[in-house]
Amino acid sequence: MKKRVLLFAFTLVAILQNLQFPAANAQTKGRMVTVLSIDGGGIRGIIPGTLLAFLEAKLQELDGPNARIADYFDVVAGTSTGGLITTMLTAPGKDNRPLYAAKNITSFYLEHGPKIFPQRSRNNFFSAITNILGGPKYDGKYLKSLIEGLLGNLTLSKTLTNVVIPSFDIKSLQPIIFTSKEAKASVSKNAQLSDVCLGTSAAPTFLPPHYFETTDAQGKIKTHDLVDGGVAANNPTLMAITHISKEILLGNFELVDMEPMDTNRMLVLSLGAGIAELEEKYNVKDAKRWGLLGWVYNNGATPLFDIYADASSDMVDIHVSTLFQSLRNEKNYLRIQEDTLSGDASSLDIATTKNMQTLIQMGDSMLKKPVSRVNLETGRPRPVQGEGTNEEALSRFAKLLSDERKLRQRE
């Protein structure tokens, strides 16, 4: 695996060395390209929400109480619940400022999580039978009403910075990547933000797939039959980096005035939503007895979906970390992920008050843990000596983000 990962990283380096990187605003130029990426994870979105609240508070200490996450990142990428957070942070609200401050994301989950994932649907015998035989565990009506009410007719092109939100089209069997950059360039790609959110968060077996249509300038209709973006990219960090490269190749970004190098001029913050602790969640002894049903639904869990989501997140972290480490710019990439979840906390949909408070506490405890980085020999993250805690690393990131913004404002 190590050889394959290194080959991938060096190939990507070769491509990136011929590129320059964009600024989100065509009127500004800076030294760094800044990227925020947020994993999928259902109710576990509380974890990255807690981390983002800390980061935004640090930015406000530096730049005043009106500072918001969207002011500092060229690209914000999010999958599933991460896509919802991305939209909350970047969709315009009153006075064309972000709809939500980062400190209010946790409150959003506390208020709406129990209605999105009603426990009566989880614990009801007849609901479980329906879920096994046909139909999702939750009907998604509350989530649909909530998102449409919050976002109204806002479209993807209206976000306050560039966003990248993946979903997966089950009709064409292709990943669909929604970006505000493409939305501004093409009417057919300028979907309503509510549709994008419902598409990226439609986790198979949990919530219903989402269908909508867009129309191009000639009146031709494009259909979308979407499920959760975690099917393709539960960790969208690499997708965000690739998006930047693609836009440069297509000539859609004004180039930053810098040497044609990559990771030395990139700041990437990647936030996970937690995964189960390293001890075995499933095992071969049990899996040998599973048929099709067992892989899709097992004692209230969804093994196939869990495996795809966790494997996707880990592989992206390995690839991106290898890229940055190979160019000796590892401090420009910060991945914060909790890999000790167990019991209810590892679930996507247990939205009880007790479990949500546990997730908040886990987010807070992650701030005190040492910075970790992927060991290229084992593929597993390990604490890094001499780089302090995640809290200290986020504070350093806040200072770099603030300095970059001030540089752009002066130019």
VOVEX-330066 format. One record per residue (C-alpha): x, y, z; residue in three letters. Coordinates in nm, 3 decimals. Example, Ala and Ser with C-alpha at 12.3 -4.5 7.8 and 13.67 -1.06 7.14 Angstrom:
BEGIN
SITE    east   north      up res
SITE   1.230  -0.450   0.780 ala
SITE   1.367  -0.106   0.714 ser
END
This chain:
BEGIN
SITE    east   north      up res
SITE   0.000   0.000   0.000 met
SITE   0.287   0.235   0.081 lys
SITE   0.426   0.210  -0.275 lys
SITE   0.085   0.283  -0.430 arg
SITE   0.033   0.583  -0.205 val
SITE   0.379   0.724  -0.278 leu
SITE   0.329   0.674  -0.652 leu
SITE  -0.001   0.862  -0.630 phe
SITE   0.157   1.145  -0.431 ala
SITE   0.454   1.188  -0.662 phe
SITE   0.229   1.183  -0.969 thr
SITE   0.013   1.454  -0.814 leu
SITE   0.322   1.653  -0.723 val
SITE   0.440   1.638  -1.084 ala
SITE   0.107   1.780  -1.198 ile
SITE   0.091   2.047  -0.931 leu
SITE   0.444   2.169  -0.995 gln
SITE   0.322   2.301  -1.330 asn
SITE   0.036   2.490  -1.170 leu
SITE  -0.022   2.808  -0.979 gln
SITE  -0.298   2.848  -0.728 phe
SITE  -0.603   3.076  -0.726 pro
SITE  -0.752   3.322  -0.487 ala
SITE  -1.121   3.295  -0.411 ala
SITE  -1.179   3.659  -0.493 asn
SITE  -1.061   3.769  -0.837 ala
SITE  -0.987   4.116  -0.696 gln
SITE  -0.737   3.989  -0.438 thr
SITE  -0.404   3.814  -0.450 lys
SITE  -0.224   3.649  -0.164 gly
SITE   0.053   3.414  -0.070 arg
SITE  -0.152   3.110   0.028 met
SITE  -0.450   2.911  -0.096 val
SITE  -0.670   2.821   0.201 thr
SITE  -0.889   2.511   0.216 val
SITE  -1.134   2.381   0.477 leu
SITE  -1.272   2.028   0.446 ser
SITE  -1.542   1.868   0.664 ile
SITE  -1.621   1.494   0.666 asp
SITE  -1.960   1.330   0.666 gly
SITE  -2.091   1.156   0.976 gly
SITE  -2.457   1.226   1.050 gly
SITE  -2.522   1.350   1.401 ile
SITE  -2.146   1.331   1.459 arg
SITE  -2.125   1.662   1.271 gly
SITE  -2.134   1.802   1.624 ile
SITE  -1.764   1.713   1.652 ile
SITE  -1.630   1.929   1.365 pro
SITE  -1.887   2.192   1.462 gly
SITE  -1.722   2.217   1.803 thr
SITE  -1.376   2.250   1.647 leu
SITE  -1.495   2.519   1.405 leu
SITE  -1.645   2.718   1.691 ala
SITE  -1.301   2.723   1.855 phe
SITE  -1.130   2.828   1.531 leu
SITE  -1.378   3.108   1.465 glu
SITE  -1.339   3.234   1.822 ala
SITE  -0.963   3.256   1.767 lys
SITE  -1.018   3.447   1.442 leu
SITE  -1.246   3.686   1.627 gln
SITE  -0.978   3.746   1.891 glu
SITE  -0.748   3.853   1.609 leu
SITE  -0.988   4.040   1.380 asp
SITE  -1.296   4.136   1.579 gly
SITE  -1.636   3.983   1.664 pro
SITE  -1.769   3.995   1.307 asn
SITE  -1.505   3.754   1.171 ala
SITE  -1.653   3.441   1.015 arg
SITE  -1.505   3.120   0.874 ile
SITE  -1.615   3.207   0.519 ala
SITE  -1.399   3.521   0.526 asp
SITE  -1.079   3.317   0.545 tyr
SITE  -1.107   3.013   0.318 phe
SITE  -1.079   3.009  -0.061 asp
SITE  -1.258   2.674  -0.073 val
SITE  -1.484   2.506   0.183 val
SITE  -1.564   2.143   0.105 ala
SITE  -1.811   1.923   0.288 gly
SITE  -1.977   1.586   0.246 thr
SITE  -2.315   1.483   0.389 ser
SITE  -2.343   1.644   0.733 thr
SITE  -2.020   1.824   0.641 gly
SITE  -2.203   1.960   0.337 gly
SITE  -2.476   2.095   0.565 leu
SITE  -2.213   2.264   0.782 ile
SITE  -2.040   2.402   0.471 thr
SITE  -2.367   2.556   0.358 thr
SITE  -2.446   2.702   0.700 met
SITE  -2.104   2.867   0.708 leu
SITE  -2.111   3.005   0.352 thr
SITE  -2.475   3.073   0.258 ala
SITE  -2.561   3.444   0.278 pro
SITE  -2.805   3.553   0.543 gly
SITE  -2.887   3.894   0.680 lys
SITE  -2.666   4.175   0.544 asp
SITE  -2.500   3.923   0.311 asn
SITE  -2.312   3.768   0.601 arg
SITE  -2.299   3.391   0.672 pro
SITE  -2.626   3.231   0.771 leu
SITE  -2.466   3.073   1.079 tyr
SITE  -2.173   3.164   1.299 ala
SITE  -1.964   2.857   1.378 ala
SITE  -2.059   2.877   1.746 lys
SITE  -2.424   2.814   1.650 asn
SITE  -2.365   2.490   1.459 ile
SITE  -2.378   2.276   1.772 thr
SITE  -2.704   2.445   1.875 ser
SITE  -2.843   2.358   1.531 phe
SITE  -2.775   1.988   1.591 tyr
SITE  -2.907   1.997   1.947 leu
SITE  -3.232   2.157   1.833 glu
SITE  -3.295   1.971   1.509 his
SITE  -3.105   1.643   1.541 gly
SITE  -3.377   1.464   1.742 pro
SITE  -3.635   1.562   1.477 lys
SITE  -3.417   1.463   1.182 ile
SITE  -3.340   1.128   1.348 phe
SITE  -3.645   1.062   1.571 pro
SITE  -3.563   0.781   1.808 gln
SITE  -3.910   0.633   1.775 arg
SITE  -3.816   0.540   1.418 ser
SITE  -3.491   0.387   1.537 arg
SITE  -3.638   0.184   1.822 asn
SITE  -3.977   0.092   1.676 asn
SITE  -3.999  -0.275   1.570 phe
SITE  -4.224  -0.207   1.273 phe
SITE  -4.001   0.076   1.152 ser
SITE  -3.703  -0.159   1.166 ala
SITE  -3.889  -0.421   0.960 ile
SITE  -3.986  -0.155   0.706 thr
SITE  -3.624  -0.042   0.685 asn
SITE  -3.506  -0.396   0.620 ile
SITE  -3.770  -0.484   0.364 leu
SITE  -3.803  -0.151   0.189 gly
SITE  -3.775   0.218   0.267 gly
SITE  -3.524   0.426   0.467 pro
SITE  -3.512   0.434   0.845 lys
SITE  -3.625   0.800   0.845 tyr
SITE  -3.866   0.962   0.602 asp
SITE  -3.657   1.281   0.573 gly
SITE  -3.961   1.509   0.577 lys
SITE  -3.843   1.720   0.868 tyr
SITE  -3.494   1.764   0.721 leu
SITE  -3.640   1.864   0.385 lys
SITE  -3.875   2.117   0.541 ser
SITE  -3.600   2.255   0.763 leu
SITE  -3.341   2.298   0.486 ile
SITE  -3.587   2.447   0.238 glu
SITE  -3.710   2.688   0.504 gly
SITE  -3.359   2.802   0.594 leu
SITE  -3.225   2.839   0.241 leu
SITE  -3.534   2.938   0.042 gly
SITE  -3.444   3.007  -0.321 asn
SITE  -3.072   3.060  -0.262 leu
SITE  -2.863   2.894  -0.530 thr
SITE  -2.513   2.751  -0.531 leu
SITE  -2.369   3.056  -0.705 ser
SITE  -2.461   3.278  -0.408 lys
SITE  -2.225   3.127  -0.150 thr
SITE  -1.987   3.374   0.010 leu
SITE  -1.680   3.172  -0.086 thr
SITE  -1.618   2.877  -0.317 asn
SITE  -1.773   2.551  -0.198 val
SITE  -1.727   2.190  -0.308 val
SITE  -2.006   1.950  -0.207 ile
SITE  -2.008   1.594  -0.345 pro
SITE  -2.306   1.367  -0.398 ser
SITE  -2.361   1.050  -0.602 phe
SITE  -2.606   0.999  -0.888 asp
SITE  -2.752   0.648  -0.872 ile
SITE  -2.901   0.676  -1.221 lys
SITE  -2.571   0.742  -1.398 ser
SITE  -2.359   0.576  -1.127 leu
SITE  -2.136   0.883  -1.123 gln
SITE  -2.019   1.116  -0.848 pro
SITE  -2.171   1.462  -0.883 ile
SITE  -1.959   1.744  -0.747 ile
SITE  -2.142   2.067  -0.684 phe
SITE  -1.921   2.377  -0.685 thr
SITE  -2.009   2.742  -0.664 ser
SITE  -1.744   2.817  -0.926 lys
SITE  -1.919   2.600  -1.187 glu
SITE  -2.258   2.729  -1.074 ala
SITE  -2.153   3.082  -1.161 lys
SITE  -2.036   2.969  -1.505 ala
SITE  -2.331   2.747  -1.604 ser
SITE  -2.704   2.789  -1.544 val
SITE  -2.758   2.412  -1.547 ser
SITE  -2.513   2.368  -1.259 lys
SITE  -2.658   2.647  -1.048 asn
SITE  -2.876   2.422  -0.834 ala
SITE  -3.066   2.543  -0.531 gln
SITE  -2.859   2.506  -0.217 leu
SITE  -3.142   2.317  -0.050 ser
SITE  -3.130   2.051  -0.324 asp
SITE  -2.752   2.023  -0.290 val
SITE  -2.781   1.975   0.087 cys
SITE  -3.055   1.716   0.060 leu
SITE  -2.863   1.529  -0.209 gly
SITE  -2.530   1.513  -0.027 thr
SITE  -2.694   1.402   0.301 ser
SITE  -2.923   1.128   0.164 ala
SITE  -2.742   0.842   0.336 ala
SITE  -2.854   0.503   0.195 pro
SITE  -3.085   0.313   0.433 thr
SITE  -3.108   0.620   0.662 phe
SITE  -3.271   0.889   0.446 leu
SITE  -3.449   0.879   0.109 pro
SITE  -3.262   0.960  -0.214 pro
SITE  -3.324   1.311  -0.342 his
SITE  -3.447   1.400  -0.691 tyr
SITE  -3.445   1.740  -0.855 phe
SITE  -3.400   1.900  -1.196 glu
SITE  -3.198   2.188  -1.336 thr
SITE  -3.240   2.363  -1.671 thr
SITE  -2.966   2.494  -1.899 asp
SITE  -2.971   2.817  -2.102 ala
SITE  -3.140   2.638  -2.394 gln
SITE  -3.416   2.497  -2.173 gly
SITE  -3.280   2.141  -2.166 lys
SITE  -3.360   1.961  -1.841 ile
SITE  -3.093   1.777  -1.643 lys
SITE  -3.215   1.529  -1.382 thr
SITE  -3.043   1.441  -1.057 his
SITE  -3.108   1.115  -0.867 asp
SITE  -2.883   1.160  -0.567 leu
SITE  -2.762   0.980  -0.258 val
SITE  -2.510   1.071   0.011 asp
SITE  -2.177   1.213  -0.105 gly
SITE  -2.006   0.974   0.138 gly
SITE  -2.056   0.701  -0.120 val
SITE  -1.790   0.877  -0.330 ala
SITE  -1.590   1.095  -0.091 ala
SITE  -1.674   1.095   0.279 asn
SITE  -1.358   1.298   0.331 asn
SITE  -1.362   1.565   0.056 pro
SITE  -1.014   1.708   0.120 thr
SITE  -0.853   1.563  -0.191 leu
SITE  -1.160   1.660  -0.393 met
SITE  -1.112   2.021  -0.284 ala
SITE  -0.744   2.018  -0.385 ile
SITE  -0.832   1.857  -0.718 thr
SITE  -1.102   2.120  -0.774 his
SITE  -0.844   2.395  -0.737 ile
SITE  -0.613   2.224  -0.987 ser
SITE  -0.894   2.169  -1.235 lys
SITE  -1.007   2.529  -1.224 glu
SITE  -0.653   2.648  -1.293 ile
SITE  -0.620   2.411  -1.589 leu
SITE  -0.950   2.540  -1.728 leu
SITE  -0.840   2.900  -1.683 gly
SITE  -1.133   2.978  -1.454 asn
SITE  -0.928   3.140  -1.179 phe
SITE  -0.707   3.444  -1.176 glu
SITE  -0.365   3.317  -1.075 leu
SITE  -0.191   3.416  -0.759 val
SITE   0.141   3.588  -0.819 asp
SITE   0.371   3.323  -0.679 met
SITE   0.625   3.061  -0.773 glu
SITE   0.461   2.756  -0.938 pro
SITE   0.475   2.535  -0.633 met
SITE   0.195   2.367  -0.444 asp
SITE   0.194   2.258  -0.081 thr
SITE   0.434   2.530   0.026 asn
SITE   0.159   2.779  -0.063 arg
SITE  -0.140   2.584   0.064 met
SITE  -0.308   2.579   0.405 leu
SITE  -0.542   2.282   0.438 val
SITE  -0.756   2.214   0.744 leu
SITE  -0.939   1.879   0.733 ser
SITE  -1.189   1.797   1.007 leu
SITE  -1.323   1.447   1.065 gly
SITE  -1.652   1.359   1.230 ala
SITE  -1.510   1.070   1.429 gly
SITE  -1.483   0.698   1.361 ile
SITE  -1.515   0.388   1.577 ala
SITE  -1.220   0.300   1.797 glu
SITE  -0.954   0.080   1.647 leu
SITE  -1.080  -0.232   1.817 glu
SITE  -1.291  -0.446   1.590 glu
SITE  -1.640  -0.323   1.508 lys
SITE  -1.704  -0.617   1.275 tyr
SITE  -1.513  -0.941   1.233 asn
SITE  -1.467  -1.220   0.981 val
SITE  -1.633  -1.479   1.204 lys
SITE  -1.961  -1.286   1.194 asp
SITE  -1.924  -1.157   0.837 ala
SITE  -1.887  -1.512   0.702 lys
SITE  -2.251  -1.564   0.792 arg
SITE  -2.378  -1.245   0.628 trp
SITE  -2.567  -1.252   0.305 gly
SITE  -2.678  -0.946   0.112 leu
SITE  -2.905  -0.838   0.396 leu
SITE  -2.637  -0.883   0.661 gly
SITE  -2.394  -0.655   0.480 trp
SITE  -2.659  -0.385   0.442 val
SITE  -2.823  -0.416   0.783 tyr
SITE  -2.676  -0.589   1.089 asn
SITE  -2.811  -0.547   1.439 asn
SITE  -2.912  -0.188   1.373 gly
SITE  -2.584  -0.101   1.197 ala
SITE  -2.499  -0.073   0.828 thr
SITE  -2.165  -0.253   0.775 pro
SITE  -2.128  -0.181   0.403 leu
SITE  -2.194   0.191   0.444 phe
SITE  -1.966   0.212   0.749 asp
SITE  -1.683   0.038   0.564 ile
SITE  -1.709   0.258   0.255 tyr
SITE  -1.726   0.579   0.457 ala
SITE  -1.436   0.500   0.692 asp
SITE  -1.215   0.356   0.416 ala
SITE  -1.276   0.662   0.198 ser
SITE  -1.188   0.903   0.478 ser
SITE  -0.872   0.717   0.576 asp
SITE  -0.742   0.674   0.221 met
SITE  -0.784   1.043   0.144 val
SITE  -0.595   1.134   0.461 asp
SITE  -0.313   0.897   0.363 ile
SITE  -0.289   1.041   0.011 his
SITE  -0.298   1.406   0.116 val
SITE  -0.064   1.355   0.411 ser
SITE   0.184   1.172   0.187 thr
SITE   0.173   1.460  -0.060 leu
SITE   0.249   1.722   0.204 phe
SITE   0.510   1.513   0.384 gln
SITE   0.692   1.429   0.060 ser
SITE   0.743   1.801  -0.003 leu
SITE   0.837   1.874   0.360 arg
SITE   0.532   2.097   0.407 asn
SITE   0.351   1.873   0.654 glu
SITE   0.264   2.161   0.889 lys
SITE   0.052   2.319   0.614 asn
SITE  -0.190   2.026   0.637 tyr
SITE  -0.378   1.973   0.963 leu
SITE  -0.610   1.676   0.995 arg
SITE  -0.809   1.644   1.318 ile
SITE  -0.995   1.319   1.358 gln
SITE  -1.125   1.123   1.657 glu
SITE  -1.073   0.746   1.624 asp
SITE  -1.186   0.633   1.969 thr
SITE  -1.564   0.649   1.933 leu
SITE  -1.759   0.359   2.078 ser
SITE  -2.117   0.268   2.156 gly
SITE  -2.381   0.529   2.072 asp
SITE  -2.117   0.792   1.993 ala
SITE  -2.002   0.596   1.686 ser
SITE  -2.351   0.593   1.538 ser
SITE  -2.470   0.822   1.259 leu
SITE  -2.819   0.870   1.396 asp
SITE  -2.847   0.841   1.774 ile
SITE  -2.965   1.194   1.843 ala
SITE  -3.050   1.162   2.211 thr
SITE  -2.959   1.450   2.441 thr
SITE  -2.715   1.224   2.625 lys
SITE  -2.531   1.117   2.310 asn
SITE  -2.518   1.465   2.161 met
SITE  -2.368   1.600   2.484 gln
SITE  -2.113   1.318   2.467 thr
SITE  -2.019   1.427   2.114 leu
SITE  -1.976   1.788   2.230 ile
SITE  -1.745   1.666   2.507 gln
SITE  -1.547   1.462   2.255 met
SITE  -1.504   1.766   2.033 gly
SITE  -1.377   1.963   2.332 asp
SITE  -1.142   1.681   2.437 ser
SITE  -0.997   1.661   2.085 met
SITE  -0.869   2.015   2.127 leu
SITE  -0.649   1.897   2.413 lys
SITE  -0.505   1.599   2.227 lys
SITE  -0.166   1.616   2.055 pro
SITE  -0.146   1.687   1.683 val
SITE  -0.142   1.360   1.490 ser
SITE  -0.012   1.278   1.144 arg
SITE  -0.025   0.968   0.926 val
SITE   0.268   0.732   0.965 asn
SITE   0.357   0.646   0.605 leu
SITE   0.478   0.299   0.708 glu
SITE   0.157   0.191   0.881 thr
SITE  -0.103   0.423   0.731 gly
SITE  -0.225   0.505   1.082 arg
SITE  -0.214   0.848   1.250 pro
SITE   0.026   0.893   1.539 arg
SITE   0.100   1.187   1.774 pro
SITE   0.368   1.426   1.651 val
SITE   0.634   1.530   1.898 gln
SITE   0.693   1.901   1.936 gly
SITE   0.380   2.032   1.762 glu
SITE   0.160   2.071   2.066 gly
SITE  -0.212   2.011   2.087 thr
SITE  -0.485   2.048   1.829 asn
SITE  -0.592   2.359   2.018 glu
SITE  -0.248   2.512   1.969 glu
SITE  -0.238   2.403   1.605 ala
SITE  -0.576   2.563   1.534 leu
SITE  -0.456   2.881   1.704 ser
SITE  -0.153   2.884   1.473 arg
SITE  -0.382   2.826   1.175 phe
SITE  -0.600   3.115   1.286 ala
SITE  -0.297   3.346   1.292 lys
SITE  -0.188   3.233   0.943 leu
SITE  -0.543   3.278   0.808 leu
SITE  -0.568   3.623   0.964 ser
SITE  -0.232   3.730   0.824 asp
SITE  -0.330   3.607   0.477 glu
SITE  -0.657   3.797   0.484 arg
SITE  -0.489   4.117   0.596 lys
SITE  -0.233   4.081   0.318 leu
SITE  -0.510   4.054   0.060 arg
SITE  -0.694   4.352   0.204 gln
SITE  -0.382   4.568   0.168 arg
SITE  -0.325   4.476  -0.195 glu
END
